[in-house]
């Protein structure tokens, strides 16, 4: 086996990207104050409301948009929107990776609404000019499992008749979101904030609220999907009164991550860190002929979930590379998604330090050479 590289990344969490907790951060102290209390207590509601207020501040969400914490991570947030809003007009779904395909499956097989489906292969972006804006449109802002993102919001019509429903779970805090072009946006804390999972965030613009209050779907809605009562939006959801029982530890973790983001300079600093990390990884790729970007067009390439091709690799080879890196605490969970072409997926979100991305290069060389021989 080749000699190990001299330096390891300090925090090799390249899949989920959690940031280091500050000195003195003690979950036991949180438990004393919050964990033993009901989420419906004055304290519980206040902490949930604080997380919403911080989300608005750091993400620079306009007051016209409501922010709610909902069950079941990003998946729950997207499906809550789909089940509650779709059916009022035709639907277009865009898919260029596995999560986009998941929303196609929901629309076709579960909701049975016969959508127009516009697809592209892994590594490519569909022709966005094909979209009919008289339709409701569902898309992933950043394809987590392909490393392909929409380059901007210019392709979204200002005078659209339908709603935009954007799964932005690996885009927020790292990429520009044009809130005038977004009617529904979803994400979860465990991606770009590096927090705990379980809960999703649902952001509704005025047009989405209007749809909810003017349209009643002809399908059963589980309790955790119900956003209206008596034809009116349940405003409490967007003030910290969650539909289901949330993990208050996860809420506190999200609050800390948001305070950290605010402390380093807010949204602009978060985007700059992600861009610097992606640039550092791109430099590693350019220096090696055995590795490349799955997303060939730099304009459409993710700056968070960067997917890489490996010369001559199959799934087994990638698994062995990932296992070697994890065994030596150099990087964790860097094998590409199971439905994606065999390759590596490196997390470059803001909670990763650029120096750790730079330190990864020699470890990738070592792992590749070891499994190749």
C-alpha positions, 0 to 999 in steps of 0.5 A: 500500500502506498504511504499515507498522505501527511495531513488529514482534513481536520473535520472530514465530514464531506457528506453532511458537512456539520460545523464544529460546535463552539467551546462550551456548547453543551447539550446537557445544558440545553436539555436542562432548559428545553428538552424537558419542556413541551414544544407547546410551552411558552419556552418551546414556542419561543425557541421554535419562533427564534429558529424561524426568525433566524432563518428569515434573517440569514436567508434574507427571506422577505416578509411577504413569505411565510416560514414553517417548520414541518415534519419529515425533512425536505421530503415531507416539506415537498410532499406537503406542498404537492398534496395540498396544492397540485390539481388546480392547473396542469403540472410540469416536473423537471428531473435530472437526478434521483430526487427530481425523479422522486417528485415525478413518481409522486405526481405520476403514481401517487397523485395520478395527475399526468404531469408533463415530465422534462428530463435530462441525464445525470450531469446535464440540465434539461432545456428550461425553455421548454417549461410552460408557465401556465403550469405548476412547475416542480424542480430541484434548485440544486440536484444533490445526487448529480451535482447539477443546479439551475444557473439562476432564476432568469428562466422562471417567468415573472408573469407565470400563471402556475406556481413554482415549487422548488426543492432547494435543500442543497442550494439554500445558504450557498446559492442565490435564491430570487424570492420573487420567482419562488412560490414554494421553497423547501429544504432541511437543516441537515444539508447546508447548515450541517444540522440534524435531520427529521424536520423540513422547512417550508417557505410559502410566497403569497401566490402559494397562500392564495392557492391554499385558500382558494383550492381544495384538493379532491384527495385525502390529506394526512394530518401532517399535510394540512396547512389550512382550516376552514379555507384559511391558512393555519398561521400558527404553523409559521409562528412556531406552532408545529403540526407534530412534535419536533425534536427540541434538540434538533431545533437548538442545533439549528439555532446554533448553526444559524447563529454561527452563520450570522456571526461569520457574516450571514448569507454572503459569507456562507455563499463565499465559503461554499464557492471557495470550497468548490473552487478548491475541489475544482483545482484538485480535479484540474490537476488530475487526469483520472478524475472529472466533474459529472456536471460538465458545464461549470455554469450548471455545476453545484457549489455544495454537492459536487459529484465527480467521475473516476476513471475506470470506476464501478460501484465496487471500486468506489465503495472500496475508495470510500471505505479506505478514506473513512477507515483513515478518518480522511473523509466520510460518506463520499461515495456517490448516491446509489442511483447515480453513475459510479463516482464520488460526491464531495460536500463543499458547503459553507460548514466545511473549511477550504483547507480541509478540501485542499487536504483531501487531494492527496488522500484521493490520490492515495485511495485511487492508487491503492484500489487500482493496484 
